[in-house]
Amino acid sequence: MFTGIIEDLGRLRRVEPLEQGSRLVVETSLPVGELAMGESIAINGACMTVVSVEDGAFAVDVSAESLRRTTLGDLAPGVPVNLERSLRMNDLMGGHMVSGHVDGTGSVLSIRPEGESSIFTFSFDSELAKLTVEKGSIAVDGISLTCFNCTQDSFDVAVIPHTMKVTTLGLHQPGARVNLENDVLGKYVAKLVDAAIEERMGSNAAKS
């Protein structure tokens, strides 16, 4: 579990092909000596498992499924990435509960200034719209943000200068693809509501 508060802006050192998938070696200023084998770390919001460490870097194996469902397959050596280690029980919950299980991808539609901040408009698949709540939380490339102006295919977020500086958002231009994860609490609520509706409909059908 993560919070969506990015710890480090790392950089992809190299990509090594696997039989099915890829191994990503990521440079970081985080203390790699403290990373244990099998530890979870979020790369652009996608939960990955540390498989090895080397001088100033760590490696993760990305499955074919993760390459299909996220933007990790788009990454090339030298590209910056958002990094967050998994939440510890005594850590501050600075953002929101982020599982690192990416729901889908979206794209930057536009970026416009608003005072000191920047308003990003993202497009996304309409299947994610029912879980996107006005003034609710959403993780964009692993960054905990608040969405507004939500429609069936887009939403806005306001990004402060600090976030622009310490995450990949400051490097994005219109057209850039991003990983999206809806609020995990909303997913559970939606599943329970859908199950209740199906049960009621089934009960009514049986009575008729």
DRENPA-3360 file (N, C-alpha, C; in nm, 2 decimals, always signed):
BEGIN
1 = MFTGIIED = +0.08/-0.12/+0.00/+0.00/+0.00/+0.00/+0.09/+0.13/+0.00 ~ +0.04/+0.23/-0.07/+0.11/+0.35/-0.08/+0.02/+0.47/-0.05 ~ +0.08/+0.59/-0.05/+0.00/+0.71/-0.01/-0.01/+0.81/-0.13 ~ +0.07/+0.79/-0.24/+0.06/+0.89/-0.35/+0.15/+1.01/-0.33 ~ +0.23/+1.01/-0.22/+0.33/+1.12/-0.20/+0.46/+1.07/-0.25 ~ +0.51/+1.12/-0.36/+0.63/+1.08/-0.43/+0.75/+1.11/-0.34 ~ +0.84/+1.00/-0.33/+0.96/+1.02/-0.25/+1.08/+1.06/-0.33 ~ +1.08/+1.02/-0.45/+1.20/+1.05/-0.53/+1.17/+1.05/-0.68;
9 = LGRLRRVE = +1.23/+1.14/-0.75/+1.22/+1.14/-0.90/+1.34/+1.07/-0.95 ~ +1.32/+0.94/-0.98/+1.43/+0.85/-1.02/+1.45/+0.86/-1.18 ~ +1.53/+0.78/-1.23/+1.56/+0.78/-1.37/+1.59/+0.63/-1.42 ~ +1.53/+0.60/-1.53/+1.55/+0.46/-1.58/+1.69/+0.45/-1.63 ~ +1.77/+0.36/-1.58/+1.91/+0.33/-1.62/+1.91/+0.25/-1.74 ~ +1.84/+0.14/-1.74/+1.84/+0.05/-1.86/+1.71/-0.04/-1.86 ~ +1.68/-0.10/-1.97/+1.58/-0.19/-1.99/+1.64/-0.32/-2.04 ~ +1.61/-0.43/-1.97/+1.66/-0.56/-2.01/+1.54/-0.65/-2.05;
17 = PLEQGSRL = +1.54/-0.70/-2.18/+1.43/-0.79/-2.22/+1.43/-0.92/-2.15 ~ +1.31/-0.96/-2.11/+1.29/-1.10/-2.06/+1.21/-1.18/-2.16 ~ +1.19/-1.31/-2.13/+1.12/-1.39/-2.23/+0.98/-1.34/-2.25 ~ +0.91/-1.30/-2.14/+0.78/-1.24/-2.15/+0.78/-1.13/-2.04 ~ +0.81/-1.00/-2.09/+0.82/-0.89/-2.00/+0.95/-0.82/-2.01 ~ +0.98/-0.74/-1.91/+1.10/-0.66/-1.91/+1.16/-0.64/-1.77 ~ +1.29/-0.63/-1.76/+1.35/-0.59/-1.63/+1.39/-0.44/-1.64 ~ +1.34/-0.36/-1.55/+1.38/-0.22/-1.55/+1.48/-0.20/-1.44;
25 = VVETSLPV = +1.58/-0.13/-1.47/+1.68/-0.09/-1.37/+1.67/+0.06/-1.35 ~ +1.64/+0.10/-1.23/+1.60/+0.24/-1.20/+1.70/+0.30/-1.11 ~ +1.76/+0.42/-1.15/+1.85/+0.49/-1.06/+1.76/+0.57/-0.96 ~ +1.81/+0.59/-0.84/+1.74/+0.66/-0.74/+1.83/+0.71/-0.63 ~ +1.79/+0.82/-0.57/+1.86/+0.88/-0.45/+1.82/+0.81/-0.32 ~ +1.72/+0.73/-0.33/+1.67/+0.65/-0.21/+1.79/+0.56/-0.17 ~ +1.80/+0.52/-0.04/+1.90/+0.43/+0.00/+1.88/+0.29/-0.04 ~ +1.94/+0.25/-0.15/+1.91/+0.12/-0.21/+1.96/+0.01/-0.12;
33 = GELAMGES = +2.06/+0.04/-0.03/+2.10/-0.06/+0.06/+1.99/-0.10/+0.16 ~ +1.89/-0.02/+0.17/+1.78/-0.05/+0.26/+1.67/-0.12/+0.19 ~ +1.68/-0.14/+0.06/+1.57/-0.21/-0.01/+1.59/-0.36/+0.00 ~ +1.50/-0.43/+0.05/+1.51/-0.57/+0.06/+1.45/-0.64/-0.06 ~ +1.51/-0.76/-0.10/+1.46/-0.84/-0.21/+1.31/-0.87/-0.18 ~ +1.23/-0.85/-0.28/+1.08/-0.88/-0.26/+1.01/-0.76/-0.21 ~ +1.07/-0.65/-0.18/+1.00/-0.53/-0.13/+0.92/-0.47/-0.24 ~ +0.81/-0.41/-0.21/+0.73/-0.34/-0.31/+0.77/-0.19/-0.32;
41 = IAINGACM = +0.77/-0.15/-0.44/+0.80/-0.01/-0.47/+0.71/+0.04/-0.59 ~ +0.66/+0.15/-0.58/+0.57/+0.20/-0.69/+0.65/+0.28/-0.79 ~ +0.64/+0.25/-0.92/+0.71/+0.32/-1.03/+0.60/+0.38/-1.11 ~ +0.59/+0.51/-1.11/+0.48/+0.58/-1.18/+0.35/+0.52/-1.14 ~ +0.33/+0.49/-1.02/+0.21/+0.44/-0.96/+0.18/+0.29/-0.98 ~ +0.27/+0.22/-1.04/+0.25/+0.07/-1.06/+0.34/+0.00/-0.96 ~ +0.27/-0.08/-0.88/+0.34/-0.16/-0.77/+0.43/-0.27/-0.83 ~ +0.56/-0.26/-0.81/+0.66/-0.35/-0.86/+0.73/-0.42/-0.74;
49 = TVVSVEDG = +0.80/-0.53/-0.77/+0.88/-0.60/-0.67/+1.03/-0.59/-0.70 ~ +1.10/-0.54/-0.60/+1.25/-0.53/-0.61/+1.31/-0.67/-0.62 ~ +1.39/-0.70/-0.73/+1.45/-0.83/-0.75/+1.60/-0.82/-0.74 ~ +1.66/-0.70/-0.74/+1.80/-0.69/-0.72/+1.84/-0.54/-0.70 ~ +1.96/-0.52/-0.65/+2.01/-0.38/-0.63/+2.15/-0.38/-0.68 ~ +2.19/-0.26/-0.72/+2.32/-0.23/-0.77/+2.36/-0.09/-0.72 ~ +2.48/-0.05/-0.76/+2.52/+0.09/-0.71/+2.42/+0.20/-0.76 ~ +2.35/+0.25/-0.66/+2.26/+0.36/-0.68/+2.14/+0.33/-0.76;
57 = AFAVDVSA = +2.10/+0.20/-0.77/+1.99/+0.16/-0.85/+1.93/+0.03/-0.80 ~ +1.81/+0.00/-0.84/+1.74/-0.12/-0.81/+1.67/-0.17/-0.94 ~ +1.64/-0.30/-0.94/+1.58/-0.36/-1.06/+1.44/-0.43/-1.02 ~ +1.35/-0.42/-1.11/+1.22/-0.48/-1.10/+1.19/-0.56/-1.23 ~ +1.12/-0.67/-1.22/+1.07/-0.74/-1.33/+0.92/-0.71/-1.36 ~ +0.90/-0.66/-1.48/+0.76/-0.62/-1.52/+0.70/-0.73/-1.61 ~ +0.59/-0.78/-1.57/+0.53/-0.89/-1.64/+0.46/-0.84/-1.77 ~ +0.43/-0.93/-1.86/+0.37/-0.89/-1.99/+0.23/-0.82/-1.96;
65 = ESLRRTTL = +0.16/-0.87/-1.86/+0.03/-0.81/-1.82/+0.05/-0.67/-1.78 ~ +0.15/-0.64/-1.69/+0.18/-0.50/-1.65/+0.22/-0.41/-1.76 ~ +0.29/-0.47/-1.86/+0.33/-0.39/-1.97/+0.21/-0.35/-2.06 ~ +0.11/-0.44/-2.06/-0.02/-0.41/-2.14/-0.10/-0.31/-2.07 ~ -0.11/-0.32/-1.93/-0.20/-0.24/-1.86/-0.15/-0.10/-1.81 ~ -0.02/-0.08/-1.82/+0.04/+0.05/-1.77/+0.12/+0.11/-1.88 ~ +0.18/+0.22/-1.85/+0.27/+0.29/-1.94/+0.42/+0.25/-1.92 ~ +0.45/+0.15/-1.84/+0.58/+0.11/-1.81/+0.65/+0.07/-1.94;
73 = GDLAPGVP = +0.58/+0.01/-2.03/+0.64/-0.04/-2.16/+0.68/+0.08/-2.25 ~ +0.63/+0.20/-2.22/+0.67/+0.32/-2.30/+0.80/+0.37/-2.26 ~ +0.85/+0.34/-2.14/+0.97/+0.40/-2.08/+1.10/+0.36/-2.16 ~ +1.19/+0.46/-2.17/+1.32/+0.44/-2.24/+1.43/+0.49/-2.14 ~ +1.55/+0.43/-2.15/+1.66/+0.47/-2.07/+1.67/+0.63/-2.06 ~ +1.69/+0.68/-1.94/+1.71/+0.82/-1.93/+1.58/+0.89/-1.89 ~ +1.47/+0.83/-1.90/+1.34/+0.89/-1.86/+1.32/+0.89/-1.71 ~ +1.27/+1.01/-1.66/+1.25/+1.02/-1.52/+1.12/+0.94/-1.48;
81 = VNLERSLR = +1.12/+0.89/-1.36/+1.00/+0.81/-1.31/+0.97/+0.85/-1.16 ~ +0.84/+0.85/-1.12/+0.80/+0.87/-0.99/+0.82/+0.75/-0.90 ~ +0.88/+0.76/-0.79/+0.91/+0.65/-0.70/+0.85/+0.67/-0.56 ~ +0.79/+0.56/-0.51/+0.75/+0.57/-0.37/+0.76/+0.43/-0.31 ~ +0.83/+0.42/-0.19/+0.83/+0.29/-0.12/+0.70/+0.26/-0.05 ~ +0.68/+0.14/-0.02/+0.55/+0.10/+0.04/+0.53/+0.16/+0.18 ~ +0.41/+0.18/+0.21/+0.37/+0.24/+0.34/+0.40/+0.16/+0.46 ~ +0.46/+0.22/+0.56/+0.49/+0.15/+0.69/+0.38/+0.19/+0.78;
89 = MNDLMGGH = +0.35/+0.10/+0.88/+0.24/+0.13/+0.97/+0.25/+0.26/+1.05 ~ +0.38/+0.31/+1.07/+0.39/+0.43/+1.15/+0.41/+0.55/+1.06 ~ +0.40/+0.54/+0.93/+0.41/+0.65/+0.84/+0.29/+0.74/+0.84 ~ +0.32/+0.87/+0.80/+0.21/+0.97/+0.79/+0.13/+0.94/+0.66 ~ +0.00/+0.94/+0.67/-0.08/+0.93/+0.55/-0.10/+1.06/+0.48 ~ +0.00/+1.10/+0.40/-0.01/+1.24/+0.35/-0.10/+1.25/+0.23 ~ -0.13/+1.14/+0.16/-0.21/+1.15/+0.04/-0.34/+1.07/+0.06 ~ -0.36/+0.96/-0.01/-0.47/+0.87/+0.02/-0.42/+0.73/+0.00;
97 = MVSGHVDG = -0.51/+0.63/+0.02/-0.47/+0.49/+0.01/-0.46/+0.45/-0.14 ~ -0.33/+0.42/-0.18/-0.30/+0.39/-0.32/-0.25/+0.24/-0.32 ~ -0.31/+0.16/-0.39/-0.27/+0.01/-0.39/-0.15/-0.01/-0.49 ~ -0.14/+0.07/-0.59/-0.03/+0.05/-0.69/-0.08/-0.05/-0.80 ~ -0.21/-0.08/-0.79/-0.27/-0.17/-0.90/-0.34/-0.07/-1.00 ~ -0.28/-0.05/-1.11/-0.32/+0.05/-1.20/-0.45/+0.01/-1.27 ~ -0.55/+0.09/-1.28/-0.68/+0.06/-1.34/-0.68/+0.08/-1.49 ~ -0.60/+0.17/-1.53/-0.60/+0.20/-1.68/-0.51/+0.32/-1.70;
105 = TGSVLSIR = -0.50/+0.36/-1.83/-0.42/+0.47/-1.87/-0.50/+0.58/-1.92 ~ -0.44/+0.70/-1.91/-0.51/+0.82/-1.97/-0.40/+0.90/-2.04 ~ -0.45/+1.02/-2.09/-0.35/+1.11/-2.16/-0.38/+1.25/-2.12 ~ -0.27/+1.33/-2.12/-0.28/+1.47/-2.09/-0.35/+1.54/-2.21 ~ -0.46/+1.60/-2.19/-0.53/+1.68/-2.29/-0.48/+1.82/-2.30 ~ -0.46/+1.88/-2.19/-0.42/+2.02/-2.19/-0.36/+2.06/-2.05 ~ -0.27/+2.16/-2.06/-0.21/+2.22/-1.93/-0.23/+2.37/-1.94 ~ -0.29/+2.43/-1.84/-0.31/+2.58/-1.84/-0.27/+2.63/-1.71;
113 = PEGESSIF = -0.21/+2.75/-1.70/-0.18/+2.81/-1.58/-0.30/+2.87/-1.51 ~ -0.30/+2.86/-1.37/-0.40/+2.93/-1.29/-0.33/+2.98/-1.17 ~ -0.29/+3.11/-1.17/-0.21/+3.16/-1.06/-0.08/+3.09/-1.06 ~ -0.04/+3.05/-0.94/+0.09/+2.98/-0.93/+0.08/+2.83/-0.97 ~ -0.04/+2.78/-0.98/-0.06/+2.64/-1.01/-0.08/+2.62/-1.16 ~ -0.09/+2.49/-1.19/-0.12/+2.45/-1.33/-0.24/+2.35/-1.33 ~ -0.34/+2.38/-1.42/-0.45/+2.29/-1.43/-0.43/+2.19/-1.54 ~ -0.42/+2.06/-1.51/-0.41/+1.95/-1.60/-0.55/+1.89/-1.63;
121 = TFSFDSEL = -0.58/+1.88/-1.76/-0.70/+1.80/-1.80/-0.65/+1.67/-1.86 ~ -0.70/+1.56/-1.81/-0.67/+1.43/-1.85/-0.79/+1.36/-1.92 ~ -0.77/+1.29/-2.02/-0.87/+1.20/-2.08/-0.85/+1.07/-2.02 ~ -0.96/+0.99/-2.02/-0.95/+0.85/-1.97/-1.07/+0.77/-2.02 ~ -1.06/+0.64/-2.00/-1.16/+0.55/-2.05/-1.29/+0.57/-1.97 ~ -1.40/+0.57/-2.04/-1.53/+0.59/-1.97/-1.56/+0.49/-1.86 ~ -1.50/+0.37/-1.87/-1.52/+0.27/-1.77/-1.47/+0.31/-1.63 ~ -1.38/+0.41/-1.63/-1.32/+0.46/-1.50/-1.40/+0.57/-1.45;
129 = AKLTVEKG = -1.50/+0.62/-1.53/-1.57/+0.75/-1.49/-1.66/+0.72/-1.37 ~ -1.72/+0.61/-1.35/-1.81/+0.59/-1.24/-1.74/+0.58/-1.11 ~ -1.61/+0.57/-1.11/-1.53/+0.57/-0.99/-1.45/+0.70/-0.97 ~ -1.48/+0.79/-1.05/-1.41/+0.92/-1.04/-1.51/+1.02/-0.99 ~ -1.49/+1.07/-0.86/-1.58/+1.15/-0.79/-1.53/+1.29/-0.78 ~ -1.62/+1.39/-0.80/-1.59/+1.53/-0.79/-1.53/+1.55/-0.65 ~ -1.41/+1.61/-0.65/-1.33/+1.64/-0.53/-1.28/+1.52/-0.46 ~ -1.28/+1.41/-0.53/-1.23/+1.28/-0.48/-1.08/+1.27/-0.51;
137 = SIAVDGIS = -1.03/+1.16/-0.46/-0.88/+1.13/-0.49/-0.86/+1.04/-0.61 ~ -0.75/+1.07/-0.68/-0.71/+0.98/-0.79/-0.56/+0.98/-0.79 ~ -0.50/+0.87/-0.83/-0.35/+0.86/-0.84/-0.32/+0.87/-0.99 ~ -0.24/+0.97/-1.03/-0.19/+0.99/-1.16/-0.04/+0.96/-1.16 ~ +0.00/+0.86/-1.23/+0.14/+0.81/-1.23/+0.19/+0.80/-1.08 ~ +0.10/+0.76/-0.99/+0.13/+0.74/-0.85/+0.12/+0.86/-0.77 ~ +0.08/+0.97/-0.82/+0.07/+1.10/-0.75/-0.07/+1.12/-0.69 ~ -0.08/+1.13/-0.57/-0.22/+1.16/-0.51/-0.26/+1.30/-0.54;
145 = LTCFNCTQ = -0.38/+1.30/-0.62/-0.43/+1.43/-0.66/-0.58/+1.43/-0.64 ~ -0.64/+1.55/-0.64/-0.78/+1.57/-0.62/-0.84/+1.61/-0.76 ~ -0.94/+1.53/-0.80/-1.00/+1.56/-0.93/-1.13/+1.64/-0.92 ~ -1.15/+1.72/-1.03/-1.27/+1.80/-1.04/-1.31/+1.82/-1.19 ~ -1.42/+1.88/-1.21/-1.47/+1.89/-1.35/-1.47/+1.76/-1.42 ~ -1.52/+1.66/-1.34/-1.52/+1.52/-1.39/-1.64/+1.50/-1.49 ~ -1.60/+1.44/-1.60/-1.70/+1.40/-1.71/-1.69/+1.25/-1.73 ~ -1.76/+1.21/-1.84/-1.75/+1.06/-1.87/-1.62/+1.03/-1.94;
153 = DSFDVAVI = -1.54/+1.13/-1.98/-1.41/+1.09/-2.05/-1.30/+1.18/-2.01 ~ -1.31/+1.27/-1.91/-1.20/+1.36/-1.87/-1.22/+1.41/-1.73 ~ -1.11/+1.46/-1.67/-1.12/+1.52/-1.54/-1.00/+1.62/-1.53 ~ -1.01/+1.71/-1.44/-0.91/+1.81/-1.41/-0.84/+1.79/-1.28 ~ -0.72/+1.83/-1.27/-0.65/+1.84/-1.14/-0.57/+1.96/-1.13 ~ -0.55/+2.02/-1.01/-0.47/+2.14/-0.99/-0.34/+2.10/-0.93 ~ -0.23/+2.14/-0.99/-0.10/+2.09/-0.95/-0.02/+2.21/-0.90 ~ +0.03/+2.21/-0.78/+0.10/+2.32/-0.72/+0.25/+2.31/-0.77;
161 = PHTMKVTT = +0.32/+2.42/-0.76/+0.46/+2.43/-0.81/+0.55/+2.32/-0.75 ~ +0.54/+2.29/-0.62/+0.62/+2.19/-0.56/+0.60/+2.05/-0.63 ~ +0.48/+2.01/-0.65/+0.45/+1.89/-0.72/+0.50/+1.88/-0.86 ~ +0.49/+2.00/-0.93/+0.55/+2.01/-1.06/+0.70/+1.99/-1.06 ~ +0.76/+2.03/-0.95/+0.91/+2.02/-0.95/+0.96/+1.89/-0.91 ~ +0.89/+1.81/-0.82/+0.94/+1.69/-0.77/+0.88/+1.56/-0.83 ~ +0.80/+1.58/-0.93/+0.74/+1.46/-1.00/+0.75/+1.48/-1.15 ~ +0.71/+1.38/-1.22/+0.71/+1.38/-1.37/+0.61/+1.47/-1.43;
169 = LGLHQPGA = +0.51/+1.52/-1.35/+0.41/+1.61/-1.41/+0.48/+1.74/-1.47 ~ +0.58/+1.78/-1.41/+0.65/+1.90/-1.46/+0.72/+1.88/-1.59 ~ +0.73/+1.76/-1.63/+0.79/+1.72/-1.76/+0.69/+1.69/-1.87 ~ +0.57/+1.67/-1.83/+0.46/+1.62/-1.93/+0.42/+1.74/-2.02 ~ +0.38/+1.70/-2.14/+0.32/+1.78/-2.24/+0.19/+1.72/-2.29 ~ +0.10/+1.80/-2.35/-0.02/+1.73/-2.40/+0.01/+1.61/-2.49 ~ -0.06/+1.51/-2.47/-0.04/+1.38/-2.54/+0.03/+1.28/-2.46 ~ +0.09/+1.32/-2.35/+0.17/+1.22/-2.27/+0.07/+1.12/-2.20;
177 = RVNLENDV = +0.11/+1.00/-2.20/+0.02/+0.89/-2.14/+0.06/+0.88/-1.99 ~ -0.04/+0.85/-1.91/-0.02/+0.84/-1.76/-0.09/+0.71/-1.71 ~ -0.05/+0.66/-1.60/-0.12/+0.55/-1.53/-0.22/+0.61/-1.44 ~ -0.34/+0.55/-1.43/-0.44/+0.60/-1.34/-0.49/+0.49/-1.25 ~ -0.51/+0.53/-1.12/-0.57/+0.44/-1.02/-0.68/+0.52/-0.95 ~ -0.80/+0.47/-0.95/-0.91/+0.52/-0.88/-0.90/+0.49/-0.73 ~ -0.96/+0.57/-0.65/-0.96/+0.55/-0.50/-1.01/+0.41/-0.47 ~ -0.92/+0.33/-0.40/-0.96/+0.19/-0.37/-1.08/+0.18/-0.28;
185 = LGKYVAKL = -1.11/+0.28/-0.20/-1.23/+0.27/-0.12/-1.35/+0.28/-0.20 ~ -1.35/+0.37/-0.31/-1.46/+0.38/-0.40/-1.48/+0.25/-0.48 ~ -1.38/+0.17/-0.51/-1.40/+0.05/-0.58/-1.48/-0.05/-0.49 ~ -1.45/-0.06/-0.36/-1.52/-0.15/-0.28/-1.66/-0.11/-0.26 ~ -1.69/+0.02/-0.25/-1.82/+0.07/-0.24/-1.90/+0.04/-0.36 ~ -1.84/+0.06/-0.48/-1.91/+0.04/-0.61/-1.94/-0.11/-0.62 ~ -1.85/-0.20/-0.58/-1.88/-0.34/-0.59/-1.99/-0.38/-0.51 ~ -2.00/-0.33/-0.38/-2.11/-0.36/-0.29/-2.24/-0.31/-0.34;
193 = VDAAIEER = -2.24/-0.19/-0.39/-2.36/-0.13/-0.45/-2.41/-0.21/-0.57 ~ -2.32/-0.25/-0.66/-2.36/-0.32/-0.78/-2.42/-0.46/-0.74 ~ -2.35/-0.52/-0.64/-2.40/-0.65/-0.59/-2.54/-0.64/-0.53 ~ -2.56/-0.53/-0.46/-2.70/-0.51/-0.39/-2.80/-0.49/-0.50 ~ -2.77/-0.41/-0.60/-2.86/-0.39/-0.71/-2.90/-0.51/-0.79 ~ -2.80/-0.60/-0.82/-2.82/-0.72/-0.89/-2.91/-0.82/-0.80 ~ -2.88/-0.82/-0.67/-2.96/-0.90/-0.58/-3.11/-0.86/-0.58 ~ -3.13/-0.73/-0.57/-3.26/-0.68/-0.57/-3.34/-0.70/-0.70;
201 = MGSNAAKS = -3.26/-0.68/-0.81/-3.32/-0.71/-0.94/-3.36/-0.86/-0.96 ~ -3.27/-0.94/-0.91/-3.30/-1.09/-0.92/-3.42/-1.12/-0.83 ~ -3.43/-1.06/-0.72/-3.54/-1.09/-0.63/-3.67/-1.04/-0.69 ~ -3.67/-0.92/-0.75/-3.79/-0.87/-0.81/-3.84/-0.96/-0.93 ~ -3.73/-1.01/-1.01/-3.77/-1.09/-1.12/-3.83/-1.22/-1.08 ~ -3.78/-1.28/-0.96/-3.84/-1.40/-0.91/-3.98/-1.38/-0.87 ~ -4.01/-1.27/-0.81/-4.15/-1.24/-0.76/-4.25/-1.23/-0.88 ~ -4.20/-1.17/-0.99/-4.29/-1.15/-1.10/-4.31/-1.28/-1.18;
% end
